[in-house]
Amino acid sequence: MKRRAWVVSVLGLLVACAVAVPATAAPDTSLTTPTVTPLTGTTSTVFLFSVHFIGSASDEAVSVSASVAGSSLALTRISGKPANGTWQGSRTLSPGSWLVTFHSATTGLTNPSVVGPTVVVTVPTPTPPPTATPRPTATPRPTPRPTPRPTPGGTSTPAPGSTATPVALPTPFGTTVTDPSGSPPQSGTESAHSSGSGSPSASPAIAPPGSRPFNVPVEGVIAIGLLGAVTVAAALGERRRRRAVEAFRAAQASLEAGERQGGGLESGWERDTVEDETVATIDYEGLDDLDPNP
């Protein structure tokens, strides 16, 4: 009887030892390195949840999840094996401060879990509308200064603000008129009308002493010289013609006087003009035939 009781006691001890072995291996299965990236953000931020599972051949991970903001997020194994691998998942969160907890379901029913960090989620600040860029004010273009135009006689229009130089104006009577405005000189009828009387016969103004006479251009000087030369040549030609006529008339008068003195003798120029022809036959009588007493 004692021997049988001892055998039963040994068998019971072996059974107890066999049952206790899985219980001692259970603490080796766990979830490690729980992380959330980033830890703060807004409702539009996508948070990344990650955890590492460590188990054994008899206790592998079947699923891993993260509990946050009152809901569960299923994770996916991205590396390793079911007995030793990394699980990840991502999502957005509602505003608040949330504590994250990771859970797992294993084949050995150990189902380890781990508490992760706290995530702070805020409402994004509305972006203000872009400030309209003011349009640049157009810069007014500078007004170009008028270029002085040369006037007859070598004068020019004075610049604004400067003192006008008196200009000598010619008049029909040979006098000069000074224009204090510096405007181009007027000629003939224009000068007469500009005097204010409205009549071309208005008496010309006399230039004050020391005023500058009117400048004659080079072309005018040349034209005046040519006109003078033609006039002198015409006068010399007319003088020579008159001398020739007077000489001819004097010769004709002397010829007529000689004819009257010579009793009708032919003049030299008449003989030269008589043609060599027989005009008449003249009979001459001898001296003896002449009657001494006619």
C-alpha positions in Angstrom: 0.0 0.0 0.0 2.8 2.4 0.9 4.6 1.6 -2.3 1.5 2.3 -4.4 0.9 5.6 -2.7 4.5 6.6 -3.4 4.1 5.9 -7.1 1.0 8.0 -7.2 2.7 10.8 -5.5 5.6 10.7 -8.1 3.2 10.7 -11.0 1.3 13.6 -9.6 4.5 15.6 -9.2 5.5 15.0 -12.8 2.0 16.1 -14.0 2.3 19.3 -12.0 5.7 19.9 -13.4 4.4 19.5 -17.0 1.6 21.8 -16.5 3.8 24.5 -14.9 6.3 24.7 -17.8 4.1 26.8 -20.1 3.2 29.2 -17.3 6.9 29.9 -16.7 7.5 30.7 -20.5 4.6 33.1 -20.7 6.5 36.2 -19.4 9.0 35.9 -22.3 6.2 37.1 -24.8 5.8 40.9 -24.8 5.4 44.1 -26.7 8.3 46.5 -26.6 9.4 50.0 -27.9 5.9 51.6 -28.3 6.2 54.9 -30.3 4.0 57.5 -31.9 5.3 60.0 -34.4 4.8 62.9 -34.0 3.7 63.4 -30.4 1.8 66.7 -31.2 -0.1 67.8 -34.1 -3.5 69.0 -35.5 -6.5 67.3 -36.7 -5.0 67.2 -40.2 -1.7 65.5 -39.0 -1.2 61.8 -39.8 0.2 60.0 -36.7 2.4 56.9 -37.1 2.0 54.1 -34.5 4.7 51.5 -34.1 5.4 48.6 -31.6 7.7 45.5 -31.6 6.4 42.0 -30.7 8.6 39.3 -29.1 7.3 35.8 -28.7 8.3 32.2 -29.4 7.5 29.3 -31.7 4.6 28.2 -29.5 3.4 31.8 -28.9 3.3 33.9 -32.0 1.5 37.1 -32.6 -1.8 36.8 -34.5 -2.7 40.5 -34.5 -1.5 43.8 -32.9 -3.6 47.0 -32.4 -3.4 50.5 -30.9 -6.1 52.0 -28.7 -6.3 55.8 -28.9 -9.0 58.5 -28.7 -11.7 55.9 -27.8 -11.1 53.7 -30.9 -8.8 50.8 -32.0 -6.3 51.0 -34.9 -5.2 47.6 -36.4 -1.5 47.5 -37.1 0.3 45.7 -39.9 3.6 43.7 -39.6 6.1 45.4 -41.7 9.2 43.4 -40.8 10.3 40.2 -39.0 8.3 37.1 -38.3 5.1 36.5 -36.3 7.2 35.4 -33.3 9.5 38.5 -33.6 8.5 41.4 -35.7 7.6 45.1 -35.9 4.0 46.3 -36.4 2.9 49.8 -37.7 -0.2 51.8 -38.6 -1.3 55.4 -39.1 -4.3 57.7 -38.8 -5.5 61.2 -37.9 -7.0 62.0 -34.5 -9.6 64.3 -33.1 -8.6 67.2 -30.9 -7.5 66.3 -27.4 -4.8 64.6 -25.3 -4.8 60.9 -25.8 -2.9 58.0 -24.1 -2.0 55.3 -26.5 -2.1 51.5 -25.5 -0.9 48.7 -27.7 -2.5 45.2 -27.5 -1.7 41.8 -29.1 -3.4 38.4 -29.6 -1.1 35.4 -29.6 -1.3 31.7 -30.4 -0.3 30.9 -26.8 -3.1 33.2 -25.5 -0.6 35.2 -23.5 -1.9 38.4 -25.3 0.7 40.9 -23.9 0.0 44.7 -24.0 2.0 47.8 -23.3 1.2 51.5 -22.6 2.6 54.0 -25.1 3.1 57.8 -25.0 0.5 60.5 -24.9 -0.5 62.4 -28.1 -1.7 66.0 -28.1 -4.0 67.0 -31.0 -5.1 70.6 -31.6 -7.4 72.4 -34.0 -5.4 74.0 -36.9 -5.4 77.8 -36.9 -7.1 79.0 -40.0 -4.7 80.5 -42.5 -5.4 84.2 -43.1 -6.1 85.2 -46.6 -3.1 86.4 -48.5 -2.5 90.1 -48.3 -3.1 91.7 -51.7 0.2 93.2 -53.0 -0.4 96.9 -53.7 0.2 97.8 -57.3 3.1 100.0 -57.8 2.2 103.6 -58.6 3.1 104.6 -62.1 6.0 107.1 -62.2 5.1 110.0 -64.4 7.4 110.4 -67.3 9.5 113.6 -67.2 8.4 116.3 -69.6 11.3 116.8 -72.1 12.6 120.3 -72.3 12.1 122.0 -75.7 15.2 122.3 -77.8 15.9 125.9 -78.8 15.4 126.3 -82.5 17.9 128.5 -84.4 16.3 131.6 -85.9 17.5 133.7 -88.9 20.4 135.8 -88.0 22.0 133.3 -85.7 19.7 133.8 -82.7 17.9 131.1 -80.8 14.8 130.8 -78.6 15.8 131.4 -75.0 15.1 128.7 -72.4 12.1 129.2 -70.0 13.2 131.5 -67.1 16.1 133.1 -69.0 16.3 136.7 -70.2 15.5 137.2 -73.8 18.2 138.8 -75.9 17.0 141.7 -78.1 16.9 140.8 -81.8 17.4 143.4 -84.5 14.5 143.4 -87.0 15.0 144.8 -90.6 12.4 147.4 -91.8 11.6 148.5 -95.3 13.2 151.9 -94.7 16.7 150.6 -93.8 16.3 151.0 -90.1 16.4 148.2 -87.5 13.8 147.4 -84.8 14.8 145.5 -81.7 12.3 142.7 -80.6 12.7 142.3 -76.8 10.8 139.0 -76.9 13.6 137.3 -78.8 11.1 136.0 -81.5 12.2 135.6 -85.1 12.3 138.9 -87.1 9.3 139.7 -89.2 9.6 141.1 -92.7 7.7 143.6 -94.8 4.0 143.6 -94.2 4.3 141.4 -91.0 6.4 144.1 -89.3 3.9 146.7 -90.3 0.9 144.7 -89.0 2.8 143.8 -85.7 3.1 147.4 -84.8 -0.6 147.4 -83.9 -1.9 150.0 -86.4 -3.1 147.4 -88.9 -1.7 149.5 -91.8 1.5 148.6 -93.8 2.3 152.3 -94.0 3.0 152.6 -90.3 6.1 154.5 -89.6 9.0 152.2 -88.6 10.5 152.2 -85.2 14.1 153.4 -84.9 16.5 151.0 -83.3 18.1 152.2 -80.0 21.8 153.0 -80.0 24.1 149.9 -79.5 21.6 147.4 -80.9 22.9 144.6 -83.1 22.3 145.1 -86.8 20.5 142.4 -88.8 22.9 139.6 -89.9 22.9 138.9 -93.7 23.5 135.2 -94.5 26.4 134.2 -96.8 24.0 133.2 -99.6 22.6 136.8 -99.6 26.1 138.3 -99.8 27.0 136.1 -102.8 23.7 137.0 -104.5 24.2 140.7 -104.0 27.8 140.5 -105.3 26.6 138.6 -108.5 23.8 141.1 -109.0 26.3 144.0 -108.7 28.7 142.3 -111.2 25.9 141.9 -113.7 24.8 145.5 -113.3 28.3 146.8 -113.8 28.8 144.6 -116.9 25.5 145.8 -118.4 26.5 149.5 -117.7 29.9 149.0 -119.4 28.2 147.3 -122.4 25.7 150.2 -122.7 28.5 152.7 -122.5 30.5 151.0 -125.3 27.4 150.8 -127.5 26.7 154.5 -127.0 30.4 155.3 -127.9 30.1 153.2 -131.1 26.9 155.0 -132.1 28.4 158.4 -131.5 31.5 157.5 -133.6 29.3 156.2 -136.4 27.2 159.4 -136.4 30.3 161.5 -136.4 31.8 159.7 -139.4 28.5 160.0 -141.2 28.4 163.7 -140.6 31.9 164.2 -141.8 31.2 162.2 -144.9 28.2 164.4 -145.7 30.2 167.5 -145.2 32.9 166.2 -147.6 30.3 165.5 -150.3 29.0 169.0 -150.0 32.5 170.4 -150.4 33.6 168.1 -153.2 30.7 168.8 -155.6 29.0 165.4 -155.7 32.1 163.3 -155.7 31.5 159.7 -154.8 32.5 158.7 -151.4 34.7 155.8 -150.7 32.0 153.6 -149.3 29.7 154.3 -152.3 32.4 153.2 -154.7 32.9 150.1 -152.7 29.3 149.2 -153.0 29.1 149.8 -156.9 29.1 146.6 -158.8 31.6 146.0 -161.6 29.0 146.4 -164.5 28.7 148.7 -167.5 26.0 151.2 -166.6 26.2 153.5 -169.7 28.5 154.3 -172.7 30.0 157.8 -172.6 31.4 159.3 -175.8 34.3 161.6 -175.3 35.1 164.4 -177.8 38.5 165.7 -178.7 39.8 168.9 -177.5 39.7 170.3 -180.9 36.1 169.7 -181.3 35.2 171.6 -178.2 33.7 175.0 -178.8 35.8 177.6 -177.1 32.8 179.9 -176.8 30.0 177.8 -175.8 
